[in-house]
Amino acid sequence: MATAILWAAVVGLVTTVLLFVRKWRNQGNNVKGLPKGSLGFIPWLGETIEFMYYFSTSNPEPFVNRRIAKYGKVFTSHLFGKPTIISTDAEFNKFVMQNDKRLFNMGYPTSFAEILGSYDMLMVNGDMHKKMRGYAMTFLNSKQLQDYLLNDIENYVLLTLRNWKGRVVNVQDEAKAYTFRVVAKQLISFDPGEESDSLMKEYYQLFEGIFSLPLKIPGSKYVKAIAGRRRILKRLAQVIDSRKTLEEDNHKDLLATVFSEKLEDRMTNEQIMDYFLGLLSAGHVSTATAILFAIAFLTECPKALNQLREENLAVKKNQKGEKLTWDDYKNSMPFTIDVVYETLRLTNVSHGLYRKAIEDVHYQGTKRRSGDGIQK
């Protein structure tokens, strides 16, 4: 009798679980007005594991293409613990961007904020985002940056190429290391060396944790990333405090631009650290991806590679041993600029953008509910 009762309880429990999972999986198709889709087999995890698997490889298309074939270009999923609408439709993406800050705000997963910080540019909206963007644009458009940026880039390229002699290299890793050194120099005046390379290793660990399951289990990528964040912030705090003690700051970096703000209007240390942590992460990874694809595209197109080489050799010949200048780049290297633009046109340097609907949004008869994430 006891055994029969036990088996009945087990069968009942299994049936309940299966019905719950079935209901969970069908939710993406049953909500009136939302795009069709699936929330995955397991609650909370949703489709995150499959998403992470494909987007960590060189071929993420299967994740998206299978769902486009089944549900259409705009479909419902469940990523990083939240229901998410994924759009691969150019017209809808344009609609989202045109209504940015009106119908949509930044809406990155909670795990992103915990690793990059709540004051990362991707996480903030309104006046704070405007202020941070203003600092970056002021610095990027400054005449002094144009005077020395290409000189730094040329020096770092030569340093990198010298280290390649006599060994097989991983171009992706080398591109990341090169761009990190360039970005660290422009943001906080870190020259190539042990200090910069140590910071770079911490960043690699942090970046791996961003696209991992937010499980606070000892030894997990997520926990390691949080620990890496604390170490990076400690180093950034040391840089900020040391720069504040200078009677005259002669550095030509973005931190100097931030410090040029009146003291009462300046961001707090916490805001500055999150701001720079995010810029160091995003700035070098996206640029390294573009460099990698530029090399791949040029390798597949010898005609373009030869034309690029001829243009650069002609500029070098006219320089007569002098360094490359901003005028050389803007006025004497039109094909080089075309290669840069074409690479960016053909390449996705990011797996997507995240937006959150501020209110219920109706688009061509389909409703995007308030709070739904939009990944494009």
C-alpha positions in Angstrom: 0.0 0.0 0.0 2.8 2.4 1.0 4.6 1.6 -2.3 1.5 2.3 -4.3 1.0 5.7 -2.6 4.6 6.5 -3.2 4.4 5.7 -6.9 1.2 7.6 -7.3 2.9 10.7 -5.7 5.9 10.3 -8.0 3.6 10.1 -11.1 1.6 13.1 -9.9 4.8 15.1 -9.4 6.2 14.2 -12.8 3.0 15.0 -14.5 2.8 18.4 -12.7 6.3 19.2 -13.7 5.8 18.2 -17.3 2.6 20.3 -17.5 4.4 23.2 -16.0 7.3 22.9 -18.5 4.9 22.5 -21.4 3.0 25.6 -20.3 6.3 27.5 -19.9 7.5 26.5 -23.3 4.3 27.6 -25.0 4.0 31.0 -23.3 5.9 32.6 -26.1 3.2 31.6 -28.5 0.2 32.3 -26.3 0.5 35.9 -25.3 -1.8 37.9 -27.5 -0.1 40.5 -29.6 3.5 39.4 -29.0 5.7 37.8 -31.6 5.7 34.0 -31.7 8.6 32.1 -30.2 9.7 29.9 -27.4 10.8 30.5 -23.8 13.0 27.4 -23.8 12.6 24.1 -22.0 13.8 25.0 -18.5 12.3 28.0 -16.6 14.8 30.8 -15.8 17.5 29.3 -18.1 15.2 29.6 -21.1 17.3 29.6 -24.3 20.4 31.2 -22.7 22.7 28.1 -22.9 22.0 27.5 -26.6 22.4 31.3 -27.3 25.7 31.4 -25.5 27.0 28.3 -27.2 26.4 29.6 -30.7 27.5 33.2 -30.0 30.8 32.0 -28.6 31.6 30.3 -31.9 32.5 31.7 -35.3 29.0 30.6 -36.6 26.1 32.1 -34.5 23.7 32.0 -37.4 22.0 28.6 -36.6 20.5 30.0 -33.4 18.9 32.8 -35.2 18.1 31.1 -38.6 16.2 28.2 -37.1 13.9 30.6 -35.2 13.5 32.9 -38.2 12.4 29.9 -40.3 9.9 28.8 -37.6 8.6 32.2 -36.2 9.7 35.0 -38.6 12.2 37.8 -38.4 10.9 39.0 -35.0 10.4 36.3 -32.4 10.2 35.8 -28.6 12.9 34.1 -26.6 14.2 34.0 -23.0 17.7 35.1 -22.4 19.7 35.8 -19.2 16.7 35.2 -17.0 14.2 37.5 -18.8 11.7 37.2 -21.7 13.3 38.8 -24.7 12.1 39.8 -28.2 14.8 39.3 -30.8 14.5 41.3 -34.0 16.4 40.6 -37.3 14.1 42.8 -39.2 15.7 45.9 -40.7 12.6 48.0 -40.7 11.6 47.2 -37.1 15.2 47.8 -36.0 15.1 51.2 -37.7 11.8 51.9 -35.9 13.4 51.1 -32.5 16.4 53.4 -33.2 14.2 56.2 -34.4 12.2 56.0 -31.1 15.2 55.6 -28.8 14.7 57.5 -25.5 11.0 57.9 -26.4 9.6 54.4 -26.6 12.8 52.5 -25.7 15.6 52.8 -23.3 18.8 50.8 -22.7 17.8 47.4 -21.4 20.8 45.2 -20.9 20.6 42.1 -18.7 21.2 42.4 -14.9 24.3 40.4 -15.1 25.8 43.0 -17.5 25.3 45.7 -14.9 26.7 43.7 -12.1 30.0 43.1 -14.0 30.3 46.4 -16.0 28.7 48.6 -13.3 25.4 50.5 -13.1 27.2 53.7 -14.5 28.5 52.0 -17.6 27.4 54.0 -20.7 25.3 51.0 -21.8 23.4 51.1 -18.6 22.6 54.8 -18.1 20.0 56.9 -19.7 19.0 60.6 -19.8 21.4 63.3 -18.6 24.1 61.0 -17.3 24.3 59.2 -20.7 24.4 62.6 -22.4 27.2 63.8 -20.1 29.3 60.6 -20.7 28.8 60.8 -24.4 29.8 64.4 -24.3 33.1 63.7 -22.7 33.9 61.0 -25.3 33.0 63.2 -28.2 34.9 66.2 -26.9 38.0 64.0 -26.5 37.6 62.3 -29.9 37.2 65.6 -31.7 40.1 67.4 -30.0 42.9 68.7 -32.1 45.5 67.3 -29.7 44.2 63.8 -30.2 44.6 64.1 -33.9 48.2 65.3 -33.3 49.4 62.2 -31.5 46.8 59.4 -32.0 48.2 58.1 -35.3 51.8 58.4 -33.9 50.8 56.1 -31.0 49.0 53.7 -33.3 52.0 53.5 -35.6 54.4 52.9 -32.7 52.2 50.2 -31.2 51.8 48.5 -34.6 55.6 48.4 -35.1 56.0 47.0 -31.5 53.4 44.3 -32.2 54.9 43.3 -35.5 58.4 43.0 -34.0 57.0 40.6 -31.5 55.7 38.4 -34.3 59.1 37.7 -35.8 59.9 34.0 -35.9 56.7 32.6 -34.4 53.1 31.6 -35.3 50.6 34.1 -34.0 46.8 34.0 -33.3 45.7 37.1 -35.1 42.5 37.5 -33.0 44.5 37.5 -29.7 47.1 39.8 -31.1 44.5 42.2 -32.4 42.8 42.3 -29.0 46.2 42.9 -27.2 47.2 45.6 -29.6 43.9 47.5 -29.4 43.7 47.2 -25.6 47.1 48.9 -25.4 46.1 51.7 -27.7 42.8 52.3 -25.9 44.4 52.1 -22.4 46.9 54.8 -23.5 44.2 57.1 -24.9 41.9 56.7 -21.8 44.3 56.6 -18.8 47.8 57.1 -20.3 48.9 53.5 -19.7 52.0 52.8 -21.8 52.6 49.2 -23.1 54.3 47.1 -20.5 53.8 45.0 -17.4 51.1 47.3 -15.9 49.1 47.5 -19.0 49.3 43.8 -19.8 48.3 42.9 -16.2 45.2 45.1 -16.5 44.5 43.5 -19.9 44.5 39.9 -18.4 41.9 41.0 -15.8 39.7 42.4 -18.6 39.8 39.2 -20.6 38.5 37.3 -17.5 35.9 40.0 -16.9 34.7 39.9 -20.5 34.3 36.1 -20.5 32.0 36.5 -17.5 29.7 39.0 -19.2 28.4 36.3 -21.6 28.1 33.6 -19.1 25.2 32.3 -16.9 24.9 34.6 -13.8 25.5 31.8 -11.4 27.2 32.7 -8.1 29.0 29.4 -7.8 32.7 29.4 -6.7 35.0 29.0 -9.7 32.3 30.0 -12.3 33.2 32.5 -15.0 30.6 34.9 -13.6 32.2 34.8 -10.1 35.6 35.2 -11.6 34.4 38.2 -13.6 33.0 39.9 -10.4 36.3 39.3 -8.7 38.1 40.7 -11.7 35.9 43.8 -11.7 36.9 44.5 -8.0 40.6 44.3 -8.9 40.2 46.5 -12.0 38.3 49.1 -10.0 40.9 49.1 -7.3 43.6 49.9 -10.0 41.4 52.6 -11.6 40.8 54.2 -8.2 44.6 54.4 -7.7 45.0 56.1 -11.1 42.1 58.6 -10.4 43.4 59.4 -6.8 47.0 60.0 -8.1 45.8 62.2 -10.9 43.7 64.3 -8.5 46.8 65.2 -6.4 48.6 66.7 -9.4 49.0 70.5 -9.3 49.0 70.5 -13.1 47.7 67.5 -15.2 49.6 67.4 -18.5 48.2 64.1 -19.6 46.4 64.1 -23.0 43.9 61.4 -22.3 40.1 61.1 -21.7 40.6 61.2 -17.9 42.1 64.7 -18.3 39.0 65.7 -20.3 36.8 64.4 -17.4 38.9 66.3 -14.9 38.6 69.5 -16.9 34.9 69.7 -15.8 34.2 72.0 -12.9 34.6 70.2 -9.6 30.9 70.6 -8.6 29.8 69.2 -12.0 32.3 66.4 -12.1 31.1 62.7 -11.9 31.8 60.8 -8.7 34.7 58.4 -8.4 32.2 55.5 -8.7 30.7 56.9 -11.9 34.1 57.6 -13.4 35.4 54.1 -12.6 32.3 52.4 -14.2 32.6 54.8 -17.2 36.2 53.9 -17.9 35.8 50.2 -17.1 33.1 50.0 -19.8 35.0 52.0 -22.3 38.1 49.9 -21.9 36.0 46.8 -22.5 33.9 47.9 -25.4 36.6 50.1 -27.1 39.2 47.4 -27.6 37.0 44.4 -28.3 34.9 45.9 -31.1 38.0 47.5 -32.7 39.9 44.2 -32.5 36.9 42.4 -34.2 37.0 44.9 -37.1 40.7 44.5 -37.5 40.4 40.7 -37.6 37.7 40.9 -40.3 39.6 43.5 -42.3 42.6 41.1 -42.5 40.3 38.2 -43.5 38.5 40.2 -46.2 41.8 41.5 -47.6 43.3 38.0 -47.6 40.4 36.9 -49.8 40.7 39.9 -52.2 44.3 40.2 -53.4 43.4 43.1 -55.8 42.2 45.2 -52.9 45.2 44.2 -50.8 47.6 45.3 -53.5 45.8 48.6 -54.0 45.9 49.2 -50.2 49.6 48.4 -50.1 50.4 50.7 -53.0 48.5 53.6 -51.5 50.3 53.3 -48.1 53.7 52.8 -49.7 53.2 56.0 -51.7 52.3 58.0 -48.6 55.4 56.6 -46.8 57.6 57.6 -49.8 56.3 61.1 -49.7 56.8 61.4 -46.0 60.6 60.9 -46.3 60.9 59.1 -43.0 58.4 61.2 -41.0 55.5 59.8 -39.0 52.0 59.5 -40.4 49.9 62.6 -39.8 46.2 63.2 -39.6 46.3 65.1 -42.9 48.0 62.1 -44.6 45.1 59.9 -43.4 42.3 62.3 -44.3 43.7 63.6 -47.6 46.1 61.0 -49.1 44.6 57.7 -48.2 41.1 57.5 -49.7 41.2 53.8 -50.5 42.4 53.0 -46.9 39.4 54.9 -45.6 37.1 52.9 -48.0 38.5 49.6 -46.7 37.7 50.7 -43.1 34.2 51.7 -44.0 33.5 48.6 -46.1 34.8 46.4 -43.3 32.4 48.0 -40.9 29.6 47.7 -43.4 30.1 44.0 -43.8 30.9 43.1 -40.2 28.9 43.0 -37.0 31.4 44.0 -34.2 28.7 43.3 -31.6 26.3 40.4 -31.3 23.4 42.8 -30.8 21.9 45.8 -29.0 19.5 45.6 -26.1 16.6 47.9 -25.6 13.7 47.9 -23.2 10.2 49.2 -24.0 9.2 52.1 -21.8 5.5 51.5 -22.5 3.4 49.2 -24.6 4.5 49.6 -28.2 2.3 48.6 -31.2 4.1 48.0 -34.5 2.3 46.8 -37.6 -0.3 45.1 -35.5 2.1 43.5 -33.1 2.5 44.6 -29.5 5.8 44.9 -27.7 5.0 45.0 -24.0 6.6 47.4 -21.5 9.7 45.8 -20.1 10.4 43.4 -22.9 14.0 43.3 -24.0 14.7 44.0 -27.6 17.9 42.5 -29.0 18.9 43.5 -32.5 
